[in-house]
Every structure is written in structure tokens, then in C-alpha cells.
């Protein structure tokens, strides 16, 4: 599916979207679209690996508040860094994902908000489609990808699974990749982060034994039902994904043509 003949120890969920079949059977070019989690945990050995990919532009989908509490991204070279925060303080789940990944104890009010975590995650995915900050961020990132000067483009949020996952859906759909292949890439996150997830959960159990694992696990996974919630919202609001790209994200015919010219073989 996606091209991946490299790995980043400090970012196990990183991958190249190259190799997926898009419009007219043309494949997404390898080494052009790279999706990752935040890069503050990269090892010294990871840096030359990322250096060979040589991203020209790095899109960071995190809010300033998330960036401030995380270790700074480690980036080889001097890529252009563009911050496009896709964040809504009304959704405490965003904060909870970051806190869990950083190994922080969850505050009582955050833990309380997680009681219906799968439903809260589905709600965020619906917000990805309709929220003002979400539309600005995802649309802005897609326009950056349409400019050859920004390629290779690397994009990430905190965990590299939800905001990063939906931006991957947006870009791959614009490139004509079919929904089954897009879904398979989205769900690959679970396999690639399995060992990391168990370590984090064990640490949280040790420190906060009263915290229900049933509330935390859905935060750390991607699920088909989350993706379904976003797709359903696209259909509800816009009728079709093409209309969402155009009216929701502001992508013109010229943007879509440029994306395909630059990113498909």
C-alpha cells in the first residue's frame, strides 16, 4: 500500500503515502507526502533517515498550547514550517490525547469528559468537516501540497492519527485514491503503534489506577467508526466529497489539477 522502506524509531506511526493508486491508475509518488506524529521524540539515528526524505515543508496541525508542552520537533535541514492549528478548546479530548502521549496525569475534569470517549471522538471527526479552524487548516495544508515548492511535504499533529489521518483522507481522496485503500492506510496506525500504546497504558494504570482503561484506549486508537462519522458529515453537509473539497476547503479546479500533476506518476 503506502511506500515505507524506512522507519523512525521515535515516530513509529510515520509513513510515506507513496505507492497508493490514484486517478487513472496513476500512483502517488514516493517520498512526496509523509504523515507522522509530532517529531520531538526522534532519536539521533532517526535524523539522517528523515534527512534523506528531505521535507521542504512541515505542516504542524497542533495548537500553540500543545506545542508548548511537548518536546520541540527535531527536523533535519531547514524546512519551511507552517503552523495550521486544527484545534477546538471546546473538545477536551484533544488535550487528553496530548496529555496521555506526554505521560501526564489526566486532570479530573478531563477524565470526566472521557466517559463517552468513542462518541467524543466521533464528534471531533464531525467537527473536522465543519469547524472553522478545521476547514482553514485542512484547506490550507491541501493548498500547500498543491505547490511543488513545498514538496516533499511532511504533516503531523500530536499522535499523527486523527488530524493527520483526516488530512491524509483529504489529500488521497483529492488524488483519486479509492475509499477502501484510504481506510486501510488510516487503520494501519493501530498496528504501527501497538507496542507504544501498551507501554503508555501500563504507565497510566500504574499512576492512575482508578482511570478507566475503557476511556483511554479509544483515545489512543483509530477506529472505522470515527472515519465513518466524518464521511457521514461530509455527505450530510456537502452531499459529496468533491463538493466538500470545493466548498468546505476552498480547493479550486486549479488546486486539484496541481495536486495531481505534482503528486501522481
C-alpha positions in Angstrom: 0.0 0.0 0.0 1.9 3.1 1.1 5.6 3.1 0.5 7.7 2.5 3.6 11.2 1.2 3.2 12.3 3.3 6.2 11.2 3.8 9.8 11.6 6.3 12.5 12.1 4.8 16.0 10.8 7.9 17.7 7.8 8.2 15.4 6.5 4.7 14.8 3.4 5.9 13.1 5.3 7.7 10.4 4.8 6.7 6.8 5.0 7.7 3.2 1.7 7.8 1.3 3.6 7.0 -1.9 2.6 3.9 -4.0 -1.2 4.2 -3.5 -3.2 4.0 -6.7 -4.9 7.3 -7.6 -6.7 8.8 -10.6 -6.5 6.9 -13.9 -4.3 4.2 -12.3 -1.5 6.7 -11.6 0.3 6.1 -8.3 1.1 8.6 -5.6 4.8 9.5 -6.0 7.0 8.0 -3.3 8.7 10.5 -0.9 6.3 13.3 -1.6 3.6 13.1 1.1 4.8 12.0 4.6 2.5 11.7 7.5 3.9 11.5 11.0 3.2 12.1 14.7 5.0 15.0 16.4 8.7 14.8 15.9 10.0 15.7 19.4 10.9 12.1 20.2 13.0 11.4 17.2 16.3 9.6 18.1 19.7 10.7 16.8 19.5 7.8 14.4 16.2 8.9 13.0 17.5 12.3 11.9 19.5 11.1 8.9 16.6 8.9 7.8 14.3 11.9 7.8 17.2 13.9 6.2 17.1 11.6 3.2 13.4 12.3 2.7 14.4 16.0 3.0 11.0 17.6 3.6 10.8 21.0 2.0 7.7 22.0 4.1 6.5 20.7 7.5 2.8 21.4 8.4 2.1 21.3 12.2 -1.6 20.9 12.9 -1.2 21.4 16.7 -2.3 24.4 18.7 0.3 26.6 20.5 -0.8 25.1 23.8 0.0 21.6 22.6 3.4 22.7 21.1 4.3 24.4 24.4 4.0 21.3 26.5 5.7 18.9 24.1 9.4 18.4 23.3 10.3 20.6 20.2 10.2 18.9 16.8 13.6 17.6 15.7 14.0 18.5 12.0 17.0 17.9 9.7 17.9 20.8 7.3 15.8 23.9 7.4 12.3 23.1 6.0 9.7 25.7 5.9 7.5 25.1 9.0 3.8 26.2 8.7 1.5 26.0 11.7 -2.1 25.4 10.8 -3.8 24.7 14.2 -6.7 22.4 13.9 -7.9 22.7 17.5 -11.0 23.4 19.4 -10.8 24.1 23.1 -14.4 23.0 23.4 -13.3 19.4 22.8 -11.2 18.3 25.8 -10.4 15.1 24.0 -7.7 17.0 22.0 -6.0 17.9 25.2 -6.4 14.4 26.7 -4.7 12.8 23.7 -1.7 15.1 24.1 -1.6 14.7 27.8 -1.7 10.9 27.6 1.1 10.8 25.0 3.3 13.0 27.1 2.8 10.8 30.1 0.9 13.4 32.2 -1.8 12.6 34.7 -5.2 13.5 33.4 -7.0 16.2 35.4 -10.3 15.2 37.0 -12.4 17.2 34.6 -10.6 15.8 31.6 -11.1 12.3 32.9 -14.8 13.0 33.4 -15.1 14.2 29.9 -13.8 10.9 28.6 -16.7 8.8 30.0 -18.2 8.6 26.5 -14.9 8.6 24.7 -15.8 6.9 21.4 -18.8 9.3 21.0 -16.5 12.2 21.8 -14.0 11.0 19.2 -16.8 10.7 16.6 -17.9 14.2 17.5 -14.4 15.6 16.8 -14.3 13.9 13.4 -17.6 15.6 12.6 -16.0 18.9 13.7 -13.1 18.2 11.3 -15.6 18.6 8.5 -17.5 21.7 9.7 -15.3 23.5 12.2 -13.9 26.8 11.1 -10.3 26.1 12.3 -10.5 22.6 10.8 -11.6 23.8 7.4 -8.9 26.5 7.4 -6.2 24.1 8.5 -7.0 21.2 6.2 -7.7 23.5 3.2 -4.5 25.5 3.9 -2.5 22.3 4.0 -4.0 20.9 0.8 -3.1 24.2 -1.0 0.4 23.9 0.3 0.6 20.4 -1.1 -0.6 21.8 -4.5 2.6 23.9 -4.7 5.6 21.9 -6.0 7.9 24.1 -4.0 6.6 22.6 -0.8 7.3 19.0 -1.7 8.2 16.7 -0.1 5.5 17.8 2.4 5.5 16.3 5.9 2.4 16.9 8.1 1.7 16.0 11.7 -0.3 16.7 14.8 0.4 15.1 18.2 -0.3 11.4 17.8 -0.3 11.5 14.0 -3.6 9.6 13.9 -6.7 11.9 13.9 -6.0 15.3 12.4 -3.1 13.8 10.4 -5.4 10.9 9.5 -8.1 13.2 8.2 -5.7 15.3 6.2 -4.4 12.1 4.6 -8.0 11.2 3.7 -8.5 14.7 2.2 -5.3 14.6 0.1 -5.7 11.0 -1.0 -9.3 11.5 -2.0 -8.3 14.6 -4.0 -5.7 12.4 -5.8 -8.4 9.8 -6.7 -7.3 7.0 -4.3 -10.3 4.8 -3.6 -12.0 4.8 -0.2 -11.1 1.2 0.7 -7.3 1.9 0.2 -7.7 5.2 2.2 -9.4 3.3 5.0 -6.7 0.7 5.1 -4.0 3.3 5.4 -6.0 5.1 8.2 -6.3 1.9 10.2 -2.6 1.0 9.8 -2.0 3.4 12.7 -3.2 0.8 15.2 -0.7 -1.9 14.1 2.2 0.5 13.9 1.6 1.9 17.4 0.5 -1.2 19.2 3.6 -1.6 21.4 3.8 2.1 22.2 0.1 2.1 23.2 0.6 -0.8 25.6 3.5 1.0 27.3 1.5 4.2 27.7 -1.5 2.3 29.1 0.6 0.4 31.5 2.3 3.6 32.8 -1.1 5.2 33.2 -2.5 2.2 35.1 0.4 2.4 37.5 0.0 6.1 38.2 -3.8 6.5 38.0 -5.3 3.0 38.7 -8.8 4.5 39.1 -8.7 5.7 35.5 -10.9 3.5 33.3 -8.9 1.9 30.5 -12.2 1.9 28.6 -11.9 5.7 28.4 -8.3 5.8 27.5 -8.0 3.1 24.9 -10.4 4.8 22.4 -8.2 7.9 22.6 -5.1 6.0 21.5 -6.7 4.1 18.6 -8.1 4.9 15.3 -11.5 3.3 14.6 -13.5 2.8 11.5 -16.5 4.4 13.3 -14.5 7.7 13.7 -13.8 7.8 10.0 -17.4 6.9 9.2 -18.6 9.9 11.3 -16.5 12.3 9.2 -17.6 10.7 5.9 -21.3 10.9 7.0 -20.8 14.6 8.0 -19.3 15.3 4.5 -22.4 13.7 2.9 -24.8 15.5 5.2 -23.3 19.0 4.8 -22.0 18.9 1.2 -23.6 15.9 -0.5 -20.3 14.6 -1.9 -16.6 14.6 -1.1 -15.9 16.7 -4.3 -18.3 19.4 -3.0 -16.6 19.3 0.4 -13.1 19.8 -1.2 -14.5 22.7 -3.2 -17.0 24.4 -0.9 -15.7 23.3 2.5 -12.0 23.5 1.9 -11.9 26.1 -0.9 -9.9 24.0 -3.3 -10.4 25.1 -6.9 -10.1 23.1 -10.0 -6.6 24.5 -10.4 -5.6 23.4 -6.9 -6.8 19.8 -7.7 -5.1 19.7 -11.1 -1.8 20.9 -9.4 -2.1 18.3 -6.7 -2.5 15.6 -9.3 0.3 16.9 -11.5 2.7 17.1 -8.6 1.9 14.0 -6.7 0.8 11.4 -9.2 3.2 9.5 -11.5 
